[in-house]
Amino acid sequence: MDLALSVQTVELLLLVAAVVAMLARRLHVPYSVGLVVAGIALALSPFAPTVELTKDLIFSVLLPPLIFEAACYLRWNELRTDLPVILVLATAGVLISGAATALGMHLLVGWPWAGALVFGVLIAATDPVSVIATFKEARVVGRLRLLVEAESLFNDGTSAVAFGIVIALAAGQNLTPFDIGTAILLRIGGSILCGALLAGVVLLLGGRTDDQLVETTLTTVAAYVSFLLAEHFHWSGVLATLTAGLMLGSLGPRGALSEKCKDAVEAFWQYAAFVANSLIFLLIGMHEAHQHFAVIWRSAAIAVVMVILSRALAIYPLCLVFSRSGLRISRVHQHVLFWGGLRGALALALALGLPAEVPVREEIITITFAVVAFSLFVQGLTMSPFLRRMGELPSVR
């Protein structure tokens, strides 16, 4: 991790985040968008701190608390009902979206297949950070929020598996169907095992104490160690932390973690998520300010259109699969799933971590920033009005 993120820098960014949070509430604008704007302004100011936005910074420090906190609020008894829908959208949906985007970038922009496939895969998964932040701010509740947030959390597993395979192919490795199948099973199974193992240890130890500081520390270990352990083996850290959070959120209140400490643990994770969220969006804004979008505006525009179209190709046909079942997704909810497919820090982390040998690597990074900017400013700013227009006003404050 780049040590440029010093204590002084963090203090400055948190002060900015606190001011933005108050202003965003008064002006009724999404907090995440306000942070990006503040980040851009901060980057253009004479006293701008120098912070390198890297994959390690996002993955190793900022992403685990956001995934863990969100997963803790997913209850298995609610999730299992819609699990078939979520899994179909998070697997087939990601593959369809990635393939469609890659095809468009190859045919319309002229990228080689290797570079187009890498971009298609990394941009296909909706980003849990952006999606969860937006839906929290919009005060969406019920099945709609469960579908959108759970899909954004689960589809990272598919994206991580596909990303690893595509990177290997781009590097010139010859992978047989057996190799690909083995990699899929190993990555998914290994990630779930990491999360379940850490959650099991915390549940075991947590049942032996009623000290809120100890229990909070144990959950922190579960969030970070499950993520880092899975990433160490080149599996999916998000899927591992998702598993740990889901287990602790569903099983912890049943006696393994004390009821006495529940409020303290939840308050800690709400604050940790606020800090991580604030830093991510501020850093995105600071780095958006230095991107030269004018040079690649045509390719960026094509990429934005392809990302939106590919999301539609994934959502609407797959929802038809459940149209005659008890899991039917209403047309309104399909529209929200489509427009709520935001991209953000996860796509940037994958792009920034691309090996040097990947074709059109620099173009991929710049265009990923462009797609994220569109996602945050256009989709993020219109999300609440869109929900209101779709008749979800009772769920929005």
Secondary structure, DSSP 8 states (H G I E B T S, - for coil): --TTS-HHHHHHHHHHHHHHHHHHHHHT--HHHHHHHHHHHHHHSTT-------HHIIIIIIHHHHHHHHHHT--HHHHHHHHHHHHHHHHHHHHHHHHHHHHHIIIII---HHHHHHHHHHHHS--HHHHHHHHHHTT--HHHHHHHHHHHHHHHHHHHHHHHHHHHHHTT----HHHHHHHHHHHHHHHHHHHHHHHHHHHHHHTT---HHHHHHHHHHHHHHHHHHHHHTTS-HHHHHHHHHHHHHHHGGGTTS-GGGHHHHHHHHHHHHHHHHHHHHHHHHHHHTT--GGGGHHHHHHHHHHHHHHHHHHHHHHHHTTTTSTT---HHHHHHHHHT----HHHHHHHHT--TTSTTHHHHHHHHHHHHHHIIIIIHHHHHHHHHHTT-GGG--
